[in-house]
């Protein structure tokens, strides 16, 4: 059995003015993909299932992965699409099945559904063979994608820790389909809901309880796979929504009932699945009197969700509000990082921080800062063990502030870039994290209080503030009186 393996992952924010480009993608070919062996990644997990099988031969094609920013430029998408299809299509007629690891929240300037476009081209070329995909629960699984695939596995954790597990489940599903010559049915129920907030945390929140119902269906052998995707609220696309997806061997009625049940459960929790935010000024005032370390969660500028990372709103508010504790924060500001590298360690520089990318939301803040340290800006993300590149990086200090200044929007959803620059959050009174959530042990376990601050930004949990133009309306909570009537749609591939 020959299985073709490919990967293409990116998550964008349509509200980030900085377009992403072909050059943002790390692209590897052929057996280079094996470098993911042992990693907590889709392909790392799939390998643990495929490799022990003596009757399976793996055909490695291409992996294209990019950090999250704004939509992919028209030119960038054309080049990426050509390269991906150029790597996959020559194998038509030579493979028995395809595993394509995706994210699901890509978006190009002139293509709202890049994953659907790739899958459609692959299906047209390869004809009737099993195609399995794996997705982030923040992906947008579209009608076009569903028409091309035989099965899908979806993350079951948020904050995400099950990258490899999702890949392993996809690999098992693929082998099951090939071994038993299955023609699965997929039921989909879309829910007009953009979910945010703490109830999305799967260990403790409403969303996790719904996902566990899907896992129970899998364990009981009632379905091949069941999941709920909440979509990335910042990827404005026509089919952006929450959706329940059930893959079953053949029982279409059960699949539709199961998907309807999961969708209804999400809808029942909609009032809890809204981000609870505190305004910036009261958060600063409250932080002043608190012992221990206080966390400011800046979900609106989450680079891992596609934001620009150049928001200075919180460090400005802390300064203007007279906060005197030791503050640790991060910001993307390439000119400031370059100026620090030019000046050198120990020098004082006059620069501005912030507002270099999303100038409509943030205005540059002048500071006289000491260059504490300089680095290339590489850090190993704590969960995935994957290296991220923040570009030229500097640690700047002024007054009571210590700021890690990166040049590129690397993921900031853990402590990696603090540690990599010799800084430990426990040594500070207030830490800013540009991510909606972190794994519990990273901060919530030990901080005095975690404030989810309502700052502006292209990935704000205040979703009504973003200005969606493409996603189907009405949608909750942008339109609070939205109605929901479940309408299951069944996908059964001909052939
Ligand atoms: Zn995600």
Boltz pocket constraint, residues with backbone or C-beta under 6 A from the ligand:
constraints:
  - pocket:
      binder: B
      contacts: [[A, 136], [A, 137], [A, 138], [A, 160]]
      max_distance: 6.0
